[in-house]
Amino acid sequence: MNPSKMKLVTVVCEVALTSKIVELAKSLGASGFTLTDVGGEGSEGRAFDDAHDRKSKIEFVCPAPLASRAMKEIQDRYFSDYSVITYSIDVEVLRVGKFKKEVSRV
Amino acid sequence: MLRSNLLSPLVLAFFLGVGAKLIRSELSLPKDLYSSLSLYLLLALGIHGGVELSERTFEAIAVPAGATILLGCITPLSAYFLLRKAGRFSRIDSAALAAHYGSVSAVTYMAASQFATRMGATPEGYMPTLLTLLESPGIHIALALGAIKASKAAKESGAPRRSTGEILHEILTARSMVLLVGGLLIGFLMGAEGYAPTKPFFEGGFKGALVLFLLEMGLIAGARLSDLKKVGLRLVSLGVAIPILHGSLGVLLGHYAGLSVGGATVLGTMAASASYIAAPPAVRMTLPEANPTYYLTASLVVTFPFNLVVGIPLYYKVATILAS
């Protein structure tokens, strides 16, 4: 076993924003993502923007520079008008090639 | 009539949902069941409408279809101006709310159809076709009204904007639209003979499925009751006034377009209803500055229950008066 260091980026956002976040992550070079339907409460109380009070949780593993860039883009594009949070943590992965893709400019 | 409506299974199931939230019950419908029920209801509605459509000539539905499109163009504008002038809402919030009032709630449509049938005034079988016609023009007109202000704000913030084509694609490929239009096509192509073997499944379970769906609607509305305080009396009043205005206009247009009492009642209800499936995501992505609490509360907590309990019998009454 020879693990490599990568970042796990997590984005919790309103459902309407899901496809935008996924597109953004992929266009920046994320090789894949995991999407989960979630509920819960944030700083402004429960989800208020979706009839069913649901949120999307999008996670992707990527190299650190891509993680910073994705989080910066999400901040610039969506923080002002949408209910969205994002954070990253260090992870160790096997088969590091699975998480690397040619990075394109957006 | 109002009392009989109050005791209908749909209304009772809705209030069971609201009551369950009020007593803080853990009751909830699994999300997958909700999705399955809406899939079944919309497809059944589309197929049945398509079968009926296959037995009509184009001439028979041309005038009601024209009246429906006209309604779809008037209602977002009237809602917008009422919200701006009487409600004193901002241009963007008014446009966001108008997009909801210009579009249709399919479940309100189903409730109206059941009510009219129970009253002995079965609506025309092609009404689902009119439902699909009314779905999208209202959203577009209202979003266009908000677009000038919104694009100015976008320039300032630098946030990317969506094109009309993108919004149109989203509305036309939305799950509800694909199921309805797809169902209409399937029904139209297979006709009554092809429909016969599947009829027990699609019609036998329809009313029961609708009752379960209304229970979920009650749970959603119940969870949002406290938001009524946030939106204020003006929006609550307009959430009742706009459907009465649009409902009466819809009945009137339906009557003059040659629809029966049941058909005019259902068309009036469609015009009176506020979308809560198609409009919210379109508005959220196009006018993100608009306050979602306003449009979700108005649509789900004020207008939907109003139409279900009082509005539908009222539009039926107007239709019977016009017919006599």
HADDOCK unambig.tbl for C-alpha pairs under 7 A between the chains (distance, minus, plus):
assign (segid A and resid 16 and name CA) (segid B and resid 281 and name CA) 5.43 0.50 0.50
assign (segid A and resid 16 and name CA) (segid B and resid 284 and name CA) 6.97 0.50 0.50
assign (segid A and resid 16 and name CA) (segid B and resid 285 and name CA) 6.85 0.50 0.50
assign (segid A and resid 48 and name CA) (segid B and resid 293 and name CA) 6.58 0.50 0.50
assign (segid A and resid 49 and name CA) (segid B and resid 292 and name CA) 5.53 0.50 0.50
assign (segid A and resid 51 and name CA) (segid B and resid 220 and name CA) 7.00 0.50 0.50
assign (segid A and resid 51 and name CA) (segid B and resid 296 and name CA) 6.93 0.50 0.50
assign (segid A and resid 52 and name CA) (segid B and resid 220 and name CA) 6.67 0.50 0.50
assign (segid A and resid 77 and name CA) (segid B and resid 159 and name CA) 5.53 0.50 0.50
assign (segid A and resid 81 and name CA) (segid B and resid 288 and name CA) 5.63 0.50 0.50
assign (segid A and resid 81 and name CA) (segid B and resid 289 and name CA) 6.00 0.50 0.50
assign (segid A and resid 82 and name CA) (segid B and resid 288 and name CA) 6.93 0.50 0.50
